[in-house]
Structure formats: structure tokens, C-alpha cells
Amino acid sequence: MSWIFLSILAAFIWSVVSILDKYIISKLVDRPIVPVIILGTIGLFSSAAIFFTLGFEPLSTANILLAIVAGIFYVLTVFLYFHAVKIEEISKVVPLFYLTPLFILIIAALFLGEIFTPIKYLGIVLLVVGAILVSSRKLSFNFGKAFWLMVSASVVLAINQVITKYLLDFADFWTIFGYMRIGAFVALIPSIVINIESFKSIYKEKGLKPFSFITASESLTLLAL
């Protein structure tokens, strides 16, 4: 299959995920940490499935710890994203992820020594300008809290992506993915303990519906990935 078709299909699936995320945080749960915890738990099971089916390639202790750190950055990205989704229209939030290439450009140049061609720099500038134009209100550029949450999310995601790129020189993608999801779950353990009562109240009030929708969202995210 053409990589172009696969890329477009992945983008379509992620757009469905975005709509699901907005529905989840608007109608089913009111605390952004709740879907993040469920996503982290599903990620742990995904990591276990990868380990028992494909296995993990060997990594040094330092690189395993680095992958775990990348997983923590992933959790922080999702947490900031859900906070932004809670207070702003999804159509204005998602385009702001296109700020990420700008921060990747800077971090990759500093730590990986990657220098792009002029046309790629132009492409990144156009992505950033487009993201800001789509997310601004009537071109007034009075950016609110959601904008700055997504700027923060884009910075954190850029760090995650640069670490991932570095680690891919030492192991395959699924090994890195598995360790990152382990790190994500470990980072969430304190939040799981703190929010046990919230999960109980959500289950009593709405049953399994919220958990089913969040599971569907994460499953589609993995499919797109």
C-alpha cells in the first residue's frame, strides 16, 4: 500500500479520535486526568502485548530510562491536551499540535545536530502560521488559556519525539513504544491512587460507557500509530 494512502488514513483516524476526545471530556468525565489514567493503563496492556508477541530488543539501562522519561513526557502532553479540549473547541485545539515541528526543529538542531533544507524550514513556518490562524478568534490574536496549554503540550511532545528519534538508532519502534508506555503508566501511579474515588463515582453514575469510549479512543490511536 502507498505510504501516502496510509498517512491520509492515519490522519483520518486521528480526526475521529479528536471528536471522541471532545465528547468524552464534555459529556462523560469532567476531570482531564481521568481519561489520561485510562489511556495510560491501556498503554501498559499494549506494552505487555508487544512484549509477549514481538519481544523487546535489548537496550542499555540508560536508554531504557530515557524511554521511560519519554513516556512521562507523553503523559504530560496528553494531560495538557485534555485540559485544552475541555475549555476550547476541538477544531481550534488540534491544529495547534502543528506548532510541534517548530520546537522539534530547535531541539533536534541542538541535541541531534539535524539541519533541514530551506524548503523544509519554509514548510514548518507555514505549518506554524496555519495553526495560529486556524486557532485564533477572528484573527484578533487574543490567545486564551487553551492556546498556551497547547503551546506547552507541543513543547513537551517535541521533546518526546526527539528522544524517540534518538532511541530508534538503538532499537525498533515497538520496543521504544513499549518502554515509553511503561514509563507513562509509572508516572500515573500517584494519580491513580489519588483518583480512585473519582473512578468509583463515574462508574456509579454512568456505568461502563465512559471507559468504553476512552478505550475506543486509545484503540483507534494505536491503529493510527
C-alpha positions as CSV (number, residue, x, y, z in Angstrom):
1,M,0.0,0.0,0.0
2,S,1.2,3.5,-0.8
3,W,2.6,5.4,2.2
4,I,0.6,8.4,1.1
5,F,-2.6,6.5,1.5
6,L,-1.6,5.1,4.9
7,S,-0.7,8.6,6.1
8,I,-4.0,10.0,5.0
9,L,-5.8,7.1,6.6
10,A,-3.9,7.7,9.9
11,A,-4.8,11.4,9.8
12,F,-8.5,10.5,9.3
13,I,-8.5,8.0,12.2
14,W,-6.8,10.7,14.4
15,S,-9.5,13.1,13.4
16,V,-12.1,10.6,14.7
17,V,-10.1,10.3,17.9
18,S,-10.2,14.1,18.4
19,I,-14.0,14.1,18.1
20,L,-14.2,11.2,20.6
21,D,-11.9,13.0,23.0
22,K,-14.1,16.2,22.9
23,Y,-17.2,14.1,23.5
24,I,-15.5,12.2,26.4
25,I,-14.3,15.3,28.2
26,S,-17.5,17.3,27.6
27,K,-20.2,14.7,28.2
28,L,-18.7,11.7,30.1
29,V,-16.0,12.9,32.5
30,D,-15.2,16.3,33.9
31,R,-11.6,15.8,35.1
32,P,-8.9,15.6,32.4
33,I,-6.8,13.3,34.5
34,V,-9.4,10.5,34.3
35,P,-9.1,9.7,30.5
36,V,-5.3,10.2,30.8
37,I,-5.2,7.5,33.5
38,I,-7.3,5.1,31.4
39,L,-5.1,5.7,28.4
40,G,-2.0,5.1,30.5
41,T,-3.5,1.8,31.7
42,I,-4.4,0.6,28.2
43,G,-0.9,1.6,27.1
44,L,0.6,-0.7,29.8
45,F,-1.5,-3.6,28.5
46,S,-0.4,-2.7,24.9
47,S,3.2,-2.8,26.1
48,A,2.7,-6.2,27.7
49,A,1.1,-7.5,24.4
50,I,4.1,-6.3,22.4
51,F,6.5,-7.9,24.8
52,F,4.8,-11.3,24.7
53,T,4.2,-11.3,21.0
54,L,7.1,-9.5,19.4
55,G,9.5,-9.2,22.3
56,F,11.7,-6.2,23.2
57,E,15.0,-5.7,21.6
58,P,17.9,-5.2,24.1
59,L,18.6,-1.7,25.3
60,S,21.1,-0.3,27.7
61,T,19.9,0.8,31.1
62,A,20.5,4.4,30.2
63,N,18.3,4.2,27.1
64,I,15.6,2.3,28.9
65,L,15.5,5.1,31.5
66,L,15.4,7.6,28.6
67,A,12.5,5.8,27.0
68,I,10.7,5.9,30.4
69,V,11.3,9.6,30.6
70,A,9.9,10.0,27.1
71,G,6.8,8.1,28.3
72,I,6.4,10.6,31.1
73,F,6.5,13.5,28.6
74,Y,3.9,11.6,26.6
75,V,1.6,11.6,29.6
76,L,2.1,15.3,30.3
77,T,1.3,16.0,26.6
78,V,-2.0,14.2,26.8
79,F,-2.9,15.8,30.1
80,L,-2.3,19.3,28.7
81,Y,-4.2,18.4,25.6
82,F,-7.3,17.2,27.5
83,H,-7.2,20.4,29.6
84,A,-7.2,22.4,26.4
85,V,-10.0,20.3,24.9
86,K,-12.1,20.9,28.0
87,I,-12.2,24.6,27.6
88,E,-11.9,25.2,23.8
89,E,-13.4,23.9,20.6
90,I,-11.7,20.8,19.3
91,S,-11.3,22.4,15.8
92,K,-9.2,25.1,17.4
93,V,-7.2,22.9,19.7
94,V,-6.0,20.1,17.3
95,P,-4.3,22.4,14.7
96,L,-2.1,23.8,17.5
97,F,-0.2,20.5,17.5
98,Y,1.3,21.8,14.3
99,L,3.4,24.0,16.5
100,T,5.3,20.9,17.5
101,P,7.6,20.9,14.3
102,L,8.8,24.3,15.3
103,F,10.0,23.1,18.7
104,I,11.3,19.8,17.1
105,L,13.4,22.0,14.7
106,I,15.1,23.8,17.6
107,I,15.6,20.8,19.9
108,A,16.8,18.4,17.1
109,A,19.3,21.0,15.9
110,L,20.6,21.5,19.5
111,F,20.8,17.8,20.6
112,L,20.8,15.7,17.4
113,G,22.6,18.1,15.1
114,E,19.9,17.9,12.5
115,I,19.8,20.7,10.0
116,F,17.0,20.9,7.4
117,T,16.9,22.2,3.9
118,P,15.5,25.7,3.3
119,I,12.3,24.3,1.8
120,K,11.6,22.3,4.9
121,Y,12.1,25.3,7.1
122,L,9.6,27.1,4.9
123,G,7.2,24.2,5.3
124,I,7.5,24.3,9.1
125,V,6.9,28.1,9.1
126,L,3.7,27.6,7.0
127,L,2.5,24.9,9.4
128,V,3.0,27.2,12.4
129,V,1.3,30.2,10.8
130,G,-1.6,28.0,9.7
131,A,-2.0,26.5,13.2
132,I,-2.1,30.0,14.7
133,L,-4.5,31.3,12.1
134,V,-6.9,28.4,12.5
135,S,-6.9,28.6,16.3
136,S,-7.2,32.4,16.6
137,R,-10.5,34.1,17.1
138,K,-11.3,36.4,14.1
139,L,-7.6,37.0,13.6
140,S,-7.6,39.1,16.8
141,F,-4.7,37.0,18.3
142,N,-6.1,37.3,21.8
143,F,-4.9,33.9,22.7
144,G,-6.5,32.3,25.7
145,K,-5.6,29.6,28.2
146,A,-6.2,26.8,25.8
147,F,-3.7,28.2,23.3
148,W,-0.9,28.3,26.0
149,L,-1.8,24.8,27.2
150,M,-1.3,23.6,23.6
151,V,1.9,25.5,23.2
152,S,3.1,23.7,26.3
153,A,1.8,20.4,25.0
154,S,3.6,21.0,21.7
155,V,6.9,21.7,23.5
156,V,6.6,18.5,25.6
157,L,5.6,16.5,22.6
158,A,8.6,17.8,20.7
159,I,10.9,16.6,23.5
160,N,9.2,13.2,23.4
161,Q,9.6,13.0,19.6
162,V,13.3,13.9,19.6
163,I,14.0,11.4,22.4
164,T,12.1,8.8,20.3
165,K,14.2,9.6,17.2
166,Y,17.4,9.3,19.2
167,L,16.3,5.9,20.7
168,L,15.4,4.5,17.3
169,D,19.1,4.3,16.5
170,F,19.3,1.6,19.2
171,A,16.1,-0.5,18.9
172,D,12.9,-0.9,16.8
173,F,9.9,1.3,17.2
174,W,7.8,-1.2,19.1
175,T,10.5,-1.7,21.7
176,I,10.7,2.0,22.3
177,F,6.9,2.3,22.3
178,G,6.6,-0.4,24.9
179,Y,9.1,1.1,27.3
180,M,7.5,4.6,26.8
181,R,4.1,3.2,27.7
182,I,5.6,1.6,30.8
183,G,7.0,4.9,31.8
184,A,3.7,6.6,31.2
185,F,1.9,4.2,33.5
186,V,4.5,4.5,36.2
187,A,4.2,8.3,36.1
188,L,0.4,7.9,36.6
189,I,0.5,5.6,39.6
190,P,0.2,8.5,42.2
191,S,-2.7,10.0,40.2
192,I,-4.4,6.5,40.1
193,V,-4.2,6.3,43.9
194,I,-5.5,9.9,44.4
195,N,-8.4,9.5,41.9
196,I,-9.8,6.1,42.9
197,E,-12.9,7.7,44.4
198,S,-13.4,9.6,41.1
199,F,-13.4,6.4,39.2
200,K,-15.9,4.8,41.5
201,S,-18.3,7.8,41.3
202,I,-18.0,7.8,37.5
203,Y,-18.9,4.1,37.4
204,K,-21.8,4.6,39.7
205,E,-23.2,7.5,37.8
206,K,-22.6,6.4,34.2
207,G,-21.6,2.8,34.2
208,L,-19.0,1.5,31.7
209,K,-19.9,4.0,29.0
210,P,-17.0,6.5,29.7
211,F,-14.5,3.7,30.0
212,S,-15.7,2.1,26.7
213,F,-15.4,5.4,24.8
214,I,-11.9,6.1,26.2
215,T,-10.9,2.5,25.4
216,A,-12.2,3.0,21.8
217,S,-10.3,6.3,21.5
218,E,-7.0,4.7,22.6
219,S,-7.5,1.7,20.4
220,L,-8.0,4.0,17.4
221,T,-4.9,5.9,18.4
222,L,-2.9,2.7,18.4
223,L,-4.4,1.8,15.0
224,A,-3.4,5.2,13.5
225,L,0.0,4.9,15.0
